[in-house]
Amino acid sequence: MVRRISLDEARIKLPQLVRRVRRRRQYLIVEQDGVAVAGVMNPEELEDYLELQDAELNRQIETGYAEYQRGKATSARAFLARLPGGGGQRPRRP
């Protein structure tokens, strides 16, 4: 959900607004004189968004997806079995 608020309201209610963004994953558009000047979103989503702006990461995703479509994908279980120690099993707790 996107909520538009004035800059004055944001100044007054910033702690409550940050809680809403963090807990409810809401988005805020902050406006000054009716013009959008800033956006507020959850930091994990912002990091994901910024990573997707990276051209090299996008090439890696495209390459991986193309390999998957060609049937070159490996299940997690098979991948873990190839790792040293085989199987990727967790050690038992005493």
ChimeraX attribute file (.defattr): number of C-alpha atoms within 10 A of each C-alpha:
attribute: neighborCount
match mode: 1-to-1
recipient: residues
	/A:1	8
	/A:2	12
	/A:3	11
	/A:4	14
	/A:5	16
	/A:6	16
	/A:7	20
	/A:8	13
	/A:9	12
	/A:10	18
	/A:11	10
	/A:12	10
	/A:13	11
	/A:14	13
	/A:15	10
	/A:16	11
	/A:17	19
	/A:18	19
	/A:19	13
	/A:20	16
	/A:21	17
	/A:22	15
	/A:23	10
	/A:24	11
	/A:25	16
	/A:26	17
	/A:27	19
	/A:28	21
	/A:29	18
	/A:30	20
	/A:31	18
	/A:32	12
	/A:33	9
	/A:34	11
	/A:35	11
	/A:36	14
	/A:37	12
	/A:38	11
	/A:39	13
	/A:40	16
	/A:41	17
	/A:42	18
	/A:43	12
	/A:44	10
	/A:45	11
	/A:46	12
	/A:47	10
	/A:48	10
	/A:49	11
	/A:50	10
	/A:51	13
	/A:52	13
	/A:53	10
	/A:54	10
	/A:55	10
	/A:56	11
	/A:57	12
	/A:58	13
	/A:59	11
	/A:60	11
	/A:61	13
	/A:62	12
	/A:63	12
	/A:64	14
	/A:65	14
	/A:66	13
	/A:67	12
	/A:68	12
	/A:69	10
	/A:70	9
	/A:71	9
	/A:72	10
	/A:73	13
	/A:74	10
	/A:75	8
	/A:76	9
	/A:77	10
	/A:78	12
	/A:79	13
	/A:80	15
	/A:81	14
	/A:82	11
	/A:83	10
	/A:84	8
	/A:85	9
	/A:86	11
	/A:87	13
	/A:88	15
	/A:89	9
	/A:90	6
	/A:91	6
	/A:92	5
	/A:93	4
	/A:94	3
